[in-house]
Amino acid sequence: MTITDWAEFSDGDLWSRAARRHDGEAFGQLFERHANAVYAHCFRRTGSWSAAEDLTSVVFLEAWRKRRDVQLAGDSVLPWLLAVANNATRNAERSIRRHQRLLTKLPGPEMVPDLAEDAAKRADEEQAMRLILAEIASLAEPERAVLALCDWAGLSYAEAAVALRIPVGTVRSRLARARQRLRELAAHAQPIATFSSVNPKD
């Protein structure tokens, strides 16, 4: 089957083929469509590119493992994948913090000249993202999850509700509380980073 042929299949069609026929190629197409979005979302939740790469693998491994058990609500698999990513990043937060503390005790690696500029850029993005995460650390996890899905990943209220398995009204109220808290923080301090500065391009 050609790439053009695959493009005619919706997420729901591909998911059905993967679940019912154990079609690895169909699942691979879902990976191609959504891996960058999942990767960017994991980075925004962790502030680490390497952690985001590992977590993206975890998300799609979990998706393959649960392919026969999950019924998609709607035709896009992305909201469900991002909900899995939220769970994975939450579970990984402690180990990520331990890993980062250990890294600070090690001498920095010598940069290969051709890679130095790219490495510096990635390090700057990680630092900026960690500052943003520090700003929202006072939010409860349910509020951070809704903020990440709606404001960062661009899901609609309805899509976020499906992903988190909560009513749309709950999404709205949690997001309103999160935004209000961020406004209060911004009123008492100068912003230390902007989200757009670390918004990866797919």
N, C-alpha and C positions, 0 to 999 in steps of 0.2 A: 504494500500500500504506500502511495507517495505521500509526501508532506502535504500537498494540496488536498489529497483525499482526507487526511487527518484533520485538516483545518475545517472541514465541513461538520465534524463531530462536536457536539457541545460537551461541556464538562460532565453533565449527567450521563451522556452516552458513553463517554470514555470510562467513567466510574463504573457504570453497569457492566461494560465489557471486562474491566479488571476484576470486578467482584464475582461475576457469574461464570466467566470463561477463563479466569486466572490469566488474563491477557497482559503480560508484562510490557508489551509494546504500547498498549493503550495507556497503561499507568505511566510509562516513560513520557508520553505526550503531556500528561498532567504535570509531571515534574518540569518539563520544558516550559510550560505555560506559567507556572506559579513559583518556581524555585527562587527567582530573584526577589519576588515580593515577600516570600517567607524569610529569605536571608536578610533583607532590609529590615523587616519587622523584628527579627531576633536581635539584630544589631541595636535597634532603637531601645529594646528592652534591657540589653546587657551592657552596651557601651564597648563591646569587644568584637572585632571582626573575626578573630579565630574562634571565639565561643559561638558566634553566630553561624559560622560554617559548620561546626559540630552539631549545633542544635537543629540546623536545617536538615541534616542527615537523620537526626532523631525524629523529626516531624514526619518525614516521608517514610521512614521505617515504620512508625506507628500507623500512618495512613495505610500502608500495604498490609500490615498485620490486622487492621480492623476493617479492611475493605468490604468484607461480607456482612459486617454487623451494623454499619452506619448507613442510614437512609438520609440522603441530602434533602434539605428543605430549600427548594429553589434549584436553579440550574448551575450555579457556580460553586465549586468546591473550595474556593479561597477562604470564605468566612470560617468554615470548619477547620481548615488548615491553620489559620491564624489563631483560632481558639486552642488548638493543640500546641501551637508555638507558645502561647501564653502559659499554659500548664508546664511545658518543658522548661521555659526560662525561669518560672517560679521555683521549680524543683532544683534547678541548677544554680540558683543565686548563691547559696552558701559555698558550694565548691568553687564557683567563679571567684568569690571574694578571697577564699583561701589561696587560690592560684595566683591572683593578682598580688597578694601580700608577699608570696614567695618570690615572685618575679622582681619585686622592688629590691630584694636583697641580692640579686644576681647582677654581675657586671653586664653592661649593655653589649649586644653583639656588634661586631664590626660590619658596617654596611658595605655591600658591593656597590661601587660607584654608580653603575647604571640603574640600580634599584633604590638608591638613597632618596631620590626625590619622591618616589611613590611611597616608600616606607614612611617618610616624614609626613606626607599628606595623610596617610592612614592613621598615624599616631596623633596628629592634630584633630582628626575627626573623632577618634576615640576619646581624647581629652574633653572635647566640646560636648560629646554625648554624655559622658560621665557627669559633667557639671549639670546638664539638664536633668539627668536622673537624680542627682542629689537634690535638686530643687523640688522634685515631685515625691521625694522619699516620705514626706509627711502624709501623703495620701494613703488611704486604705487600698489594699491590693485590688478589690473589686472596682474601685474608682480608677486606679491606674490601668487596669485591663480595658475598661470602656474607653478611656482617653486614648490608649494606644490603638485600639481598633477603629474608633471613629475619627479622631483628629489626626492621627499619624498614618494609619493604613487607609483611611478614606472610605471605610465601610459606612453604609447607611445605618440609621437606627434599627431598621428591620433586619438587616444582615447581621448586625452585632447581636441583636436579640436572639436570632437563630443560632449563631455561633456559641453564645454563652448560655443558651437555654434559659433565658429569663424574659419576662414581658418587655415590650417596647417601652412602656412607661417607666420601668425600672432603669432601662438604658438611659432614657432622657434625664431622670432624676440624678443618677450617679454622675452623668457627664456634667450636669449643671453644677453639682457640688464640687466636682473636680475643677471646673473652670473658675468657679468663684474662689476656691482656695488659691489657685494660681494667681488670680487677680489680687488677692490680699497679699500674697508673697511679693508680687511685683510692686505693690504700693509701698512696701517697706524696704525694698532693695533694688539696686540697678540690676537689670538682667545680665547674667554672666555668659550667656550663650544664646544663640537663636537656633530654633530647630532647623530652619532652612539651610543653615551652614553645614549640617551633617545629614542632609536628606539624600540618601543614595539614589542615583539614577539607575533604573532598571535597564 
